[in-house]
Amino acid sequence: MAIVEKESLGGICLNWGCIPTKALLKSAQVYEYAKHAADYGINIENPSTNFDGVIKRSRGVADKMSKGVQFLMKKNKIDVIMGNGKLIAAGKLDKAITDGAKVLSVAGNFEQALDIVREIVEKYPVQLVNSINPFRLEGQKTGAFEIVDALGEAPDYLAIPVGNAGNITAYWKGFNEYRDAGRNNSLPRMIGFQSAGAAPLVLGHPVENPETIATAIRIGNPARGDQALTAAKNSDGLIDAVTDKEILDAYRLVASVEGTFCEPASAASIAGVIKKKGEGMMPEGATVVCVLTGHGLKDPDTAISTGPQVTKVAADFDQVVKILNL
């Protein structure tokens, strides 16, 4: 259980860290006191430990505190949602929270939450605006138009991250429609990339518990998976997977070389191109476009947690110059 503060990242952990850890440390402290009881004028012979008992006490302390907190929250009419879950990247919640939206953390994976939302849309006057919404694809496909307008023709390869598979579906639709309108003569090979820890289209089956640092593509059963596979097949392209390490390497590369700050999931397209180029897939001189689907500020926590540490320095000119090796 965790109490998460609304206005800032943080809160109180009541799981295997924090309170239980303090309870364990307290047991260790009591044992240490018992071993040296004579120093305090108290006689205790052969003190020993029972690890199972120590753990039981630790969990009991946490359970009591958890129940107490729940009681106080309910008493003060604060919503209590039980279950386990993962928070999405903080930057993606900022706007919704600022706008006063009611944000729910569903105790389940992406697909379970999506199933609930789809049922709500069927039964209530609510509009779903993710990749399932056909109007969203109509907007996304214009990215293909812009690429052709900029290059004068479709590229040889279009690399793109694949999560719920709306983007690759939309871009393939856009390139085809622009060709039908006479704006481009060729079509690109669509190459989509999933994270290795969330790669249902590569594995050929849903992934129940997808795991990846690229939160935007942490999806175990893409809503438009069949359309993504069709786009890859019909364009003589592919859907492949890249590791979190490859994603982070590409994430840092595009920032340091191009000055472009994208979220980790976006870097999957660049990581994929680097991988496939290394495998000899792309000939010299080929035109390759990598689509970066999200700004880095959508996931600032990753930038901070995976980047170099901040060096603290006194407010002294000479020290600053020395550290910067100027």
N, C-alpha and C positions, 0 to 999 in steps of 0.2 A: 504494500500500500504506500502511496505517496500523496502528500498534500502539495499540489503545485500552485505556486502563486500566480495570480492572474496578470499582474502588471509587469512581471519580470521573470526571467528564467531562474528557477531555484525551488526551494520547498523543503519539506521534511520527509526523510526516507524512513520507512518503517519495515523495510524488507531485511535482507541479510547484511546490510550495512548499517551505519549510524547507531541507532538505539540498541539493536542486538549486539553490535560490536562493543558498545560501552558496557553492556551487561556481561559480556565475556571478560572484558578487562577488569570489571569489578570482581568477578570470581577469582581471577588471577591475583588481584590485589589482596583479597581475603586469604587466599592460600599462602601468599608470601608473608602476611601478618602471622598466620598460624605457625609457619615454620620458625618464626622468630618471636613466638609468644612469650618465651622466657624473658626476653628483653623488656617486656612490659609487665613483668611480675605475674604472668599467667602460665599455668602448666597445661600443655597439650602434648600428648604423646603420639608420635608417629602420624602426623597429618598426611593424608593422601587425597588423591583426586579421582573423581568419577566423571570421565569426559561426557558420557551420555547425559548424566545429570546436569552438568554445566550447560550443555546445549539446550536441554529441556527448559532450564531456568531462563536462558537467554530468549528462547522463543516465547516463553510465558510472559516475560516482561514486555516484549514487543506486542503480543496479542492483547494484553491488558491496556497498553497505551493506545493501540489501534481502536479498540472498542470504546475507550474513553473519548478519543478524538471524534469518532463517528457520532457518539451521543451528543457531543457539544455542537457538531456541525448540523445535525438534524434539529437540535433544539433551537439553533439560530437560523433555521430554514435555509441551509446551504445544501445544494444538491450533492449527493454521494453516489458515485458510480463505481461499482465493484468490478474487479477483473484485472487482467494483465494486458498491457499494450505498449506500443512504441509511439513516441511523439514524432511527427513529421518535422522536417527542417523548420526551425523557428521563423525564418524569414517569410515562409509561406503562410504563416498565421497572422503576421503583423497587421495586414490590411483588414482582414476579417474582424480581428479583435478590436482594432481602432474604430471600425465602422459600427461596433456594438453588436456584432453577430453572436448568436448563441452557438458556441463551439462544443461539440460532443466528441469525446475520445472513446471509440468503440473498442470493446474488449475482444478483438478478433483481428484477422488480417484484412488486407485491402478488398479482397473479393467478397468477404462476408459483409463488410460495410457497404460495398456497392450493391449487393443483393438487397439489403435493407432499403437503400435509397431508391433503387429501381421499383420496389414494391410501393414505396411511398408515392412515387411519381404516378404510378398506375391508379392509386386510390385517392389522391388528394391533388389540389391545384398547385402543384410544385413542379418547377422546371429543372431538369438535370442538364448541367452545362459542361460535362466532361466529354471525353472522346466519343461517347455513345451518341451524343447529340449531333445529328447530321449537319446542322447549321455551323457547328464548330469546324467540321471538316471543310465546309465551303470557304471558311476564312483561312484555314491553314493551307489549303491548296494554292492560295495566291503566293505563297512563298516560292513555289515552283515557277510561277509567272515571273517573279522578280529575278530569279536566277537566270532565266532565259533572256530577259531584258538586259541584264548586266553583261552577260557573256556573248549574246548574239546567237546562241545555240544552247541546247541542253548539254550538260557535261557528260563525260564518259562514265563517271561514277558519281552517285549521290549517296554519301554516308550519313547515317542518322541514328540516334539512339532509339531503342525500342523498349517501351514500358507497357502501356496499355495499347500500343500499336496504332494510335490515331494518326500520328505524324507521317509515318511511312505510307500509310494508306492514303492520306490526303495529298502528299507530294506526288505520289504515283498518279493519282487522279488528275492533279494539276498539269503534269507534264503531258499526259495524254490529251487533255482538253486543249491545251495550247497548241499541240501538234495538229489536232483536228481543225483548229482555227487558222492554221498556216503560219504560226509564229515560230515553230521549230520543226526541223525535219527528222531529227533523231530522238531517241529516248535513252535515258541513262540506265545503267545497271544499278538497281537499288540494293544497297548493302546496309543492312540494319544490324545493330549491335546491342546485345543484352549484357547485363552483368552475369558473370559466371555463377554467382550465388542466387540469381533470379532469372534463369534462362529456360523457361518452359518451352519456347518455340525451338530452341536448339536441342533440348533433351527429348522433346516429343511428348511431354506430359506435363500437367500442372505441377507447380512447386508449392507445397502446402505452407511452408514457412520460409519464404524468400529472405535472404540476408545479403545486404550490400551497403556500402557507404554511399552509393548513388541512390538516394532516397526516392528521387522522381521516377526511377525505373524499377523500384522494389515491388514488383508485381508478379504474382505467381500464376495468374491465369488471365492473360490479356483479353479484353472485351473484343478487340478487333484482330485477334490472333490469326484467324483464317484469312482475313483480307491482307494482312501483312505477308503471310506465306505466299499468297497468290501474287502479290506485287513482286516479291523476290523471284518467284518462279517465272512469271511472264516477262520479266526484264532480264532474265539470265543472271540474276543477282544471288544474294544469299542472306541468311540470318546467322550470325555467329556470336560467340561470347568472348568477353574480355574480363580479366581479373580486376579486383579492386586496386591492386598495385599498378596494373597497366593504366587504369582510369586515373589514378592519382598522379602518375608520372606525366600523362598527357595534360592533366589539369594544371600542373605546375609549368609544363612546357609552354602551353599557349599563353599563360599569364606572363612568363618571363621573356618570351621571344616576341609575342605579338601585342602584349599589353592588354590582352582580353581576359577579363575576369568572368568565367562561367561557373555554373554549379557543376559538381562532380558528374552528374548524369550526362550533362552536355558533352563532357570530354570523352564519353564512350565512343563517339563517332571518330574522334581523332585517334584514340587508342586503337580502334579497330582498323583504321587505315594504316597506321604504323605496323600493326600485326600482319595485315594482309600484304603490305608492300614487302615486308621481310620474308614472306612466304612465296614471293615472286608473282603475286596475282596481277599487279598493275604494271604495265610496261612504261618505260621512260617516255615522257612527253604526254602522258594521259592527263586529261583534265578531271580533277577530283574536287568535289565540293563537300565540305563537312558542315552539317547543320548543327549549330549550338542552340539548344532549345530553351535554355534558362540562364538568367544572370546569376553571378556568384553571390549576390546579396540575398538570394532566395535560400541560401544555406551558408550563412557566415560562420557557423560553428565549426564546420569542417575546415575552413580556411585557417581558423585560429588553432584548432587542435592538431592539425597536421603540418602547420608551418613552423618556421624557426621561432624560438622563444624571444620575447622582447628583452632587450638588454637594458638594465637600469643603470643610469649614470647620474652623477651629481650635476648640478647646474654650473658647470665649469667648462669654459671654452677649450682649454688644453686637453681635458679628459675626453671631451666629445671628439675632437680632432684625432686624438690618439686611437680611440676605439674604431673610428672610421678609416684609419690607415691613410689619412690624407697627407 
